[in-house]
Amino acid sequence: MEIKGLNFNCTCGVCPEQYDVFDDNGYIVGYVRLRWGVLTCEYPNVGGKCIYHTSIGDGWTGCFENEEQRMEHLSNIADKILENIGA
């Protein structure tokens, strides 16, 4: 799905729900994961700098509760990624 010019590619739908994020040139610019009730985004990839961190649901939550929640958080993450890119 495209959010703010970034392509969020879902690599796993539940437990954890996770995404690789690509810019418009096809470069990976983020790794998003929701597992054990913690949503994080690492930039530019797995093991990179954590640029987003929040708790969602309980300690067992491994996916967003609904599309509204998903879009709210992924939009916030897109903003953080774009800040780090310098866009």
N, C-alpha and C positions, 0 to 999 in steps of 0.2 A: 504494500500500500504506500502511496506517496503522501508525505506530510511535509509541507513547507519546502518542497523541492528535494527532499531526501527520500530514498526508497527503503522502507522498512520491510525486510524479507523475513517472514516467520520461518524459523528453522525447527521449532518445536511448539506445539499448540498448548500443552498443559504439563505441569509438574516436571520441569519448569516451562513456562511460556517464555520463549526467547526469540530475539531478532538480531540479524546482522543488518547494519544500516550502511547504505552506500550513497555517495554524492552523485551528482549528475554526470561525472566522468567515469563512474563505475568503481571508484576507490572506496574501500571500507573505511568508515569514519565513526563507527560505534558498534558496541555489543550490548544488547539489552537483555536482562534476565529477571524474571519474577519467580522466586523460589523461597520456600519457608517464610512467606509473608514479607519478603524484602525485595523491592524493585530497585535495580541498579543499572547504570549505564557506564561502561568503561570506554574511554576514548584513547586512541582510535580503534582499539580492538581488545580482545580478551587479554587481561593482564596489564592493560594500560591504566591511565589515570581515571579514578572514579569521579565522574562529573555530575552524577545524579544518584541519590540514595533516599528512599522513603519506605515506610512500612505500609503494607496493604493487608487488610483482613487480619486473620490470626496467624499463628506460627505454622499453620499447615497450608496456607494459601499458595497455590502454584499457577494461578491464571487470574486474569481480570474477571470481575464479577459481571460486567456488562460492557457493551460497546462504548457507552458514554464515558465510563471510567477509563477504558483503554485509550480512547482518543484524547482525553484530558492529559493523561500522563505521557503518552507518546508525543503529543504536541509540546509539552514542557521539555521533554528530552530533546526534541528537534531544536528548540531554542538554545539549549545548552551546547549541543553539538555545533550549531552555527556560530555561537560565541567563540568556541574553541578553534574553529576553522578560521575565524576572522572575517566571516561573511557579514 
